[in-house]
Structures are given as C-alpha cells and as structure tokens.
Amino acid sequence: MKPQLTLVVAVAAAAVAVLATPVIAGGVANSATGSGHLTADGGYRTFSFSAREYADGSVKGQAQLNNRGQERRIHFTVDCLAVVGNRAYISGMSKSASQPADLGGYWNMAVEDNGQGASSPPDRVTRAFQLTPAPSSQWRCDNPAVQALMTGQLLPVERGNVQVR
C-alpha cells in the first residue's frame, strides 16, 4: 500500500472505532435535535431545538418556538431531557418571549423520531405547553405523567426532521 492510502485507511479505522465506543465519562449519553414546521389549531408553527444529556446527568440545550398565527415566539433553555425509545421529552424555562406572560414560564414539548427516507412515517412533535409553577419536579419532562400528556399530543412534522439518539 502507498503511504497516503495507508494513512487514510488508518484514520478511517480509527473513526469507526471511536463511533463504536460506548459513552465514556463526561460524554453525551442522549440527545435530541430537530427543526421543522407544523400546523396546529389552524395556525402555522415552526420549531428548532437541540438538547443533550451528559453521562454525569447534566442537561444542556435550547429550543425556539414560533406560533405564526398568534405572533408568539418563545425561546427556552433546556434543563430536562428524557429519551424513551424513539421519543424525547424536553422541558425548560423561557428566557426570551414575545409576550410578557410567556417569559419565565416552564415549557414542555415532546418529539418522535420515525426514521429517515421517503418510506418512513413522518416524525412527530407536540405543541409547546407552559406548565406552572416553575421549576417544579411535578412539571419536568422526566415525570411519567408529563410524558403521558405529551405523548397524547404528538402531531406530524411538516418539512422538517427530528433525530433522537
């Protein structure tokens, strides 16, 4: 083998080994990302989010939600991510909002990753729900009652993609 080809093969083999390695201390244990559009309650809505849960249990991320019909925009910092199968439950406190009543509220949403490709069913997402008082463990995304509420509200994503890992 030529030296350049040997180097390429070695780098590729190392990359495969890294991808196959289980999560190590401090690494990402679960994640959910996505963006898209949906129609709910007769209105056009857009969403974008990124959430990561680390091996030490800490969670980081953010979500941006826009309800075009109500001219309502909410941006929240994610403090809870619960991954159950192909679903992710996400919650956090709003840090920015177009309406004063939405600022500082505790928001929940859920997403469902149904695979890739034309033959896969559409991914799904809920409308965002403001649950108060906040923050309270009773309203966090890792509460099974909140997860049941969110699961019953999933709607098809239009022109978008969700990935849950």
Secondary structure by P-SEA (a helix, b strand, c coil): ccaaaaaaaaaaaaaaaaaaccccccccccccccccccccccbbbbbcbbbbbccccccccbbbbbcccccbbbbbbbcbbbbcccbbbbbbbbccccccccccbbbbbbbbbccccccccbbbbccbbbbccccccccccccaaaaaaaaabbbbbcccccccc
